[in-house]
């Protein structure tokens, strides 16, 4: 076969997709509703030499469907090809479907792509952040994520816990009605004092008019960033907010490719871009987003959210390598898919240093392995 690599230890022999679900010890509450359980898909890419790379698909609902798509649609395009050829494999997976690139397809690509990068790092004995170029960082600034959209007493307890753990940066979930949201903005500022950096995450619950009113309250209280006040495709609304509010607008976790927010980054409408590696096409596409942000002088902060331990680990590597990295989303609630899926657990609050930073891993590839029996423990029947 023309172009075939002989003796390549990273020829792909098998791809496994494992749909997982875990109930959360504490229900998480956002403007979009309550989340008592989470789902992901773990991907294993197996090579003829015996090396196995692991990846993660964000698929929070319908993990069984995601796993079937990987098995039936993506796997036939990859078997027998070299895991070294990450860009070629990304394109091959993308061409599985025609039309606008996004949604479930790119989230499935993400799981495979992360595993390919894990294999690449293992093959040369280097962490992924070093393959990406590296910035010489040994630690990452981190913010506590997130204070729930809950009653005042729960908020007070969660804020106190974040401060006790050493965080000097905290993100707060905000929702409707608007007067309650404004009251919450003021409440949290009172709780933390003037020196803690605060951001809010609205999960695009507002229209531009209400978002502008809330944004003025955020500016009055000295908030640091304003995340997803509007639906991700409302670029005109984001431009309106940027014209009228002296606050860093943040978005990107709902984007699938670098093109989705390219104009908002290029024009400095956004001050912080937040792609999720388990949604935005894996490390290959998330790195394009981070590089474009650096070219445009816009800060980058990977979105971790309610993902599992593989997404968290991959996000640490992107943060360590990204030129315009600002801060890392460190989740502070108990999530078995993050805390019991891999060994070690990277990017987790348990590893937070007293100065509020997270260490950068040095082991090859992602630097994590699946914990014994984790797949069977969380597998969706």
C-alpha positions as CSV (number, residue, x, y, z in Angstrom):
1,X,0.0,0.0,0.0
2,X,1.4,3.4,-1.0
3,X,2.6,5.4,2.0
4,X,2.3,2.5,4.4
5,X,4.7,2.6,7.4
6,X,6.4,-0.7,8.0
7,X,7.5,-1.7,11.5
8,X,5.4,1.1,13.1
9,X,4.7,0.2,16.8
10,X,1.6,2.5,16.8
11,X,-0.5,0.7,14.2
12,X,-4.1,0.7,15.5
13,X,-5.5,-2.8,16.1
14,X,-8.6,-2.1,18.2
15,X,-10.7,0.7,19.6
16,X,-12.9,0.2,22.6
17,X,-15.7,2.6,23.7
18,X,-17.0,2.3,27.2
19,X,-20.2,4.2,28.2
20,X,-20.1,5.2,31.9
21,X,-22.5,6.8,34.4
22,X,-22.1,7.8,38.0
23,X,-24.5,9.3,40.5
24,X,-23.1,12.4,42.2
25,X,-23.0,12.4,46.0
26,X,-24.3,16.0,45.9
27,X,-26.7,17.2,43.1
28,X,-25.2,20.0,41.1
29,X,-27.5,23.0,40.4
30,X,-27.2,25.4,37.5
31,X,-29.5,27.8,35.6
32,X,-30.3,24.9,33.3
33,X,-31.5,22.6,36.1
34,X,-30.3,19.9,38.5
35,X,-27.7,17.3,37.7
36,X,-27.9,14.2,39.9
37,X,-25.8,12.0,37.6
38,X,-23.2,12.3,34.8
39,X,-22.3,10.3,31.8
40,X,-19.1,10.0,29.7
41,X,-17.5,7.6,27.2
42,X,-14.0,6.4,27.8
43,X,-12.1,5.4,24.7
44,X,-9.2,3.0,24.5
45,X,-7.0,2.9,21.4
46,X,-5.0,-0.3,21.3
47,X,-1.9,-0.7,19.1
48,X,-0.3,-3.8,17.6
49,X,2.7,-3.3,20.0
50,X,0.4,-3.5,23.0
51,X,0.4,0.2,24.0
52,X,-3.0,1.6,24.9
53,X,-4.0,5.2,24.9
54,X,-7.1,6.5,26.7
55,X,-9.5,9.3,25.9
56,X,-12.8,10.8,27.0
57,X,-16.0,11.9,25.2
58,X,-18.0,14.6,27.0
59,X,-21.5,13.0,26.1
60,X,-23.3,13.9,29.3
61,X,-26.5,12.2,28.1
62,X,-26.9,9.2,25.8
63,X,-23.4,7.8,26.4
64,X,-24.6,4.4,24.9
65,X,-25.3,6.2,21.6
66,X,-21.9,7.9,21.6
67,X,-20.2,4.5,22.2
68,X,-22.1,2.9,19.4
69,X,-21.2,5.7,17.0
70,X,-17.5,5.3,17.8
71,X,-17.7,1.6,17.3
72,X,-19.8,1.6,14.1
73,X,-18.8,4.8,12.3
74,X,-15.3,5.9,13.4
75,X,-13.5,2.6,14.2
76,X,-13.5,1.2,10.6
77,X,-11.7,4.3,9.4
78,X,-8.9,3.9,11.9
79,X,-8.0,0.2,12.2
80,X,-4.6,-0.6,10.6
81,X,-3.5,3.1,10.5
82,X,-0.8,4.7,12.5
83,X,-1.6,6.5,15.7
84,X,1.3,8.9,14.8
85,X,-0.9,10.4,12.0
86,X,-3.1,12.3,14.3
87,X,-4.1,15.1,11.8
88,X,-4.9,12.6,9.1
89,X,-7.0,10.5,11.4
90,X,-8.8,13.6,12.6
91,X,-9.7,14.4,9.0
92,X,-10.8,10.9,8.3
93,X,-13.1,10.9,11.3
94,X,-14.5,14.3,10.4
95,X,-15.4,13.0,6.9
96,X,-17.6,10.4,8.4
97,X,-20.5,12.8,8.1
98,X,-21.1,15.7,5.6
99,X,-22.5,19.1,6.5
100,X,-21.6,21.4,9.3
101,X,-18.9,20.1,11.6
102,X,-20.1,19.9,15.2
103,X,-22.2,18.1,17.7
104,X,-21.9,14.4,18.6
105,X,-19.4,13.7,15.8
106,X,-16.8,16.1,17.1
107,X,-17.3,15.0,20.7
108,X,-16.7,11.4,19.6
109,X,-13.6,12.5,17.6
110,X,-12.4,14.1,20.9
111,X,-12.3,10.8,22.7
112,X,-10.3,9.1,20.1
113,X,-8.0,12.1,19.5
114,X,-7.1,12.3,23.2
115,X,-6.2,8.7,23.2
116,X,-3.9,9.2,20.1
117,X,-2.0,11.9,21.9
118,X,-1.7,9.7,25.0
119,X,-0.1,7.1,22.7
120,X,2.2,9.6,21.2
121,X,3.5,10.7,24.6
122,X,3.9,7.1,25.8
123,X,5.8,6.2,22.6
124,X,8.5,8.8,23.1
125,X,8.4,8.8,26.9
126,X,7.3,12.5,27.2
127,X,4.3,14.3,28.7
128,X,1.8,15.7,26.2
129,X,2.5,19.3,27.2
130,X,6.1,18.8,26.1
131,X,5.0,17.4,22.7
132,X,2.9,20.6,22.3
133,X,6.0,22.7,22.9
134,X,5.7,23.6,26.6
135,X,6.1,26.9,28.4
136,X,8.3,25.7,31.3
137,X,5.5,25.8,33.8
138,X,5.6,23.5,36.8
139,X,2.4,24.8,38.3
140,X,-0.9,26.3,37.2
141,X,-3.0,29.0,38.7
142,X,-6.5,27.6,39.4
143,X,-10.0,28.8,40.3
144,X,-12.6,26.9,42.4
145,X,-15.5,25.8,40.2
146,X,-18.3,26.2,40.9
147,X,-20.5,27.7,43.7
148,X,-23.9,26.2,42.9
149,X,-27.1,28.2,42.0
150,X,-28.6,27.2,45.3
151,X,-30.0,28.7,48.5
152,X,-27.9,31.2,50.5
153,X,-26.9,28.8,53.2
154,X,-25.4,26.3,50.8
155,X,-23.6,29.1,48.9
156,X,-22.1,30.4,52.2
157,X,-20.9,26.9,53.0
158,X,-19.4,26.3,49.5
159,X,-17.6,29.6,49.5
160,X,-16.2,29.0,52.9
161,X,-14.9,25.6,51.8
162,X,-13.2,27.1,48.7
163,X,-11.4,29.7,50.8
164,X,-10.4,27.2,53.4
165,X,-8.8,25.1,50.7
166,X,-6.6,28.0,49.6
167,X,-8.4,29.3,46.5
168,X,-8.1,33.0,45.7
169,X,-10.1,32.6,42.5
170,X,-13.7,31.4,42.6
171,X,-16.5,30.9,40.0
172,X,-20.2,31.3,40.9
173,X,-23.2,29.8,39.1
174,X,-25.9,32.3,38.3
175,X,-29.5,31.9,37.0
176,X,-33.0,33.4,37.0
177,X,-34.7,35.5,38.2
178,X,-32.5,38.4,37.5
179,X,-33.0,40.2,40.9
180,X,-31.9,37.0,42.7
181,X,-28.9,36.7,40.5
182,X,-27.9,40.3,41.3
183,X,-28.4,39.6,45.0
184,X,-26.1,36.5,44.7
185,X,-23.4,38.6,43.0
186,X,-23.4,41.0,45.9
187,X,-23.6,38.2,48.5
188,X,-20.6,36.3,47.3
189,X,-18.5,39.5,47.1
190,X,-19.4,40.2,50.7
191,X,-18.4,36.7,51.7
192,X,-14.9,36.7,50.1
193,X,-14.0,40.4,50.5
194,X,-12.3,42.6,47.9
195,X,-9.1,40.6,47.2
196,X,-10.5,37.3,45.8
197,X,-11.0,37.1,42.1
198,X,-14.6,36.2,41.2
199,X,-16.2,35.0,38.0
200,X,-19.8,34.0,37.2
201,X,-21.1,31.3,34.9
202,X,-24.7,31.8,33.5
203,X,-24.9,28.7,31.2
204,X,-26.5,31.0,28.6
205,X,-29.7,31.6,30.4
206,X,-30.2,35.3,29.5
207,X,-31.0,37.4,26.5
208,X,-28.8,40.4,25.7
209,X,-31.0,42.9,27.6
210,X,-30.9,41.0,30.9
211,X,-27.3,40.1,30.4
212,X,-26.4,43.7,30.2
213,X,-28.2,44.5,33.4
214,X,-26.4,41.7,35.2
215,X,-23.1,42.7,33.7
216,X,-23.4,46.2,35.2
217,X,-23.9,44.6,38.7
218,X,-20.8,42.5,38.1
219,X,-18.8,45.5,37.1
220,X,-20.0,47.4,40.2
221,X,-18.8,44.5,42.4
222,X,-15.5,44.1,40.7
223,X,-16.0,40.7,39.1
224,X,-13.2,39.2,37.0
225,X,-15.0,37.4,34.2
226,X,-18.5,36.9,32.9
227,X,-19.0,33.4,31.4
228,X,-21.7,32.4,28.9
229,X,-24.4,34.9,29.6
230,X,-25.8,34.3,26.1
231,X,-26.3,31.3,23.9
232,X,-23.1,30.4,22.1
233,X,-24.3,31.4,18.6
234,X,-25.5,34.9,19.6
235,X,-22.4,36.6,18.4
236,X,-24.3,39.9,17.9
237,X,-25.3,39.8,21.6
238,X,-21.8,39.2,22.7
239,X,-20.6,42.1,20.6
240,X,-23.2,44.3,22.3
241,X,-22.1,43.3,25.7
242,X,-18.4,43.9,24.9
243,X,-19.3,47.4,23.7
244,X,-21.0,48.4,26.9
245,X,-19.3,46.4,29.7
246,X,-15.8,46.8,31.1
247,X,-15.5,43.1,32.1
248,X,-13.8,40.1,30.6
249,X,-16.4,38.1,28.6
250,X,-15.7,34.3,28.6
251,X,-17.2,31.6,26.4
252,X,-16.1,28.6,24.3
253,X,-17.1,25.5,26.3
254,X,-20.1,25.0,23.9
255,X,-17.9,25.3,20.8
256,X,-16.9,22.3,18.8
257,X,-14.2,23.7,16.5
258,X,-11.8,26.6,16.3
259,X,-14.1,28.2,13.7
260,X,-17.1,28.5,16.1
261,X,-15.7,31.5,18.0
262,X,-12.9,32.6,15.7
263,X,-14.5,35.9,14.9
264,X,-15.2,36.7,18.6
265,X,-11.6,35.9,19.5
266,X,-10.1,37.8,16.6
267,X,-12.1,40.9,17.3
268,X,-11.4,40.7,21.1
269,X,-15.1,40.4,21.9
270,X,-14.1,37.6,24.2
271,X,-11.4,38.1,26.8
272,X,-11.2,34.4,27.7
273,X,-11.8,31.4,25.5
274,X,-12.7,28.1,27.3
275,X,-12.9,25.1,25.0
276,X,-13.5,21.7,26.5
277,X,-11.1,19.1,25.2
278,X,-13.6,16.3,25.5
279,X,-16.1,18.3,23.3
280,X,-13.9,20.4,21.0
281,X,-12.4,17.6,18.9
282,X,-9.8,16.5,21.4
283,X,-6.3,17.9,21.9
284,X,-5.7,18.5,18.2
285,X,-8.6,20.9,17.8
286,X,-8.5,22.4,21.3
287,X,-4.8,23.2,20.6
288,X,-5.9,25.1,17.4
289,X,-8.2,27.1,19.5
290,X,-5.5,27.9,22.1
291,X,-3.0,28.8,19.4
292,X,-5.5,31.1,17.7
293,X,-6.2,32.8,21.0
294,X,-2.5,33.4,21.6
295,X,-2.1,34.9,18.1
296,X,-5.0,37.3,18.8
297,X,-3.8,38.2,22.3
298,X,-6.8,36.5,24.1
299,X,-6.4,34.5,27.3
300,X,-7.2,30.8,27.4
301,X,-8.6,28.7,30.2
302,X,-9.6,25.1,29.5
303,X,-13.1,24.1,30.5
304,X,-13.3,21.0,32.7
305,X,-16.8,21.1,34.1
306,X,-18.5,17.8,35.0
307,X,-16.2,15.6,33.0
308,X,-14.1,12.7,34.1
309,X,-10.5,12.2,35.1
310,X,-9.2,11.8,31.5
311,X,-10.6,15.2,30.4
312,X,-9.2,16.8,33.5
313,X,-5.7,15.3,32.8
314,X,-5.8,16.3,29.2
315,X,-6.8,19.8,30.2
316,X,-3.8,20.1,32.5
317,X,-1.5,19.4,29.6
318,X,-3.1,22.0,27.4
319,X,-3.0,24.6,30.1
320,X,0.7,23.8,30.8
321,X,1.6,24.3,27.1
322,X,-0.7,27.2,26.1
323,X,1.1,30.5,25.6
324,X,-1.9,32.6,26.7
325,X,-3.1,30.4,29.6
326,X,-4.7,32.3,32.4
327,X,-6.3,30.0,34.9
328,X,-7.4,26.4,35.3
329,X,-10.9,25.3,36.2
330,X,-10.5,23.1,39.3
331,X,-13.8,21.4,40.2
332,X,-14.5,21.3,43.9
333,X,-17.5,18.9,44.1
334,X,-17.2,15.1,44.5
335,X,-17.4,13.4,41.1
336,X,-16.6,9.6,41.0
337,X,-15.9,9.8,37.2
338,X,-13.1,12.3,38.0
339,X,-11.9,11.0,41.3
340,X,-12.1,7.2,40.9
341,X,-11.6,6.7,37.1
342,X,-7.8,7.3,36.8
343,X,-4.7,6.9,38.8
344,X,-3.3,9.4,39.6
345,X,-6.0,12.1,39.6
346,X,-4.8,15.2,37.8
347,X,-6.2,18.7,38.0
348,X,-8.3,17.9,41.0
349,X,-8.8,19.9,44.2
350,X,-7.0,17.1,46.2
351,X,-3.8,18.1,44.5
352,X,-4.1,21.8,45.2
353,X,-1.0,23.4,46.7
354,X,-1.3,25.9,49.6
355,X,-0.7,28.8,47.2
356,X,-3.8,27.8,45.2
357,X,-1.9,26.3,42.3
358,X,-1.9,22.8,40.7
359,X,1.2,20.8,39.8
360,X,2.0,20.0,36.1
361,X,2.5,16.2,35.5
362,X,5.8,14.8,34.2
363,X,4.9,11.2,33.4
364,X,4.6,10.2,29.7
365,X,1.5,10.8,27.7
366,X,-1.5,11.9,29.8
367,X,0.4,10.6,32.8
368,X,-2.7,8.7,34.1
369,X,-4.0,5.1,33.7
370,X,-7.5,3.7,34.2
371,X,-8.0,2.7,37.8
372,X,-8.6,-1.1,38.4
373,X,-12.2,-2.1,37.9
374,X,-13.3,1.5,37.2
375,X,-14.8,0.6,33.8
376,X,-16.9,-2.2,35.3
377,X,-17.9,-0.1,38.3
378,X,-19.4,2.7,36.2
379,X,-20.4,0.9,33.0
380,X,-23.9,1.5,31.7
381,X,-25.6,-1.9,31.3
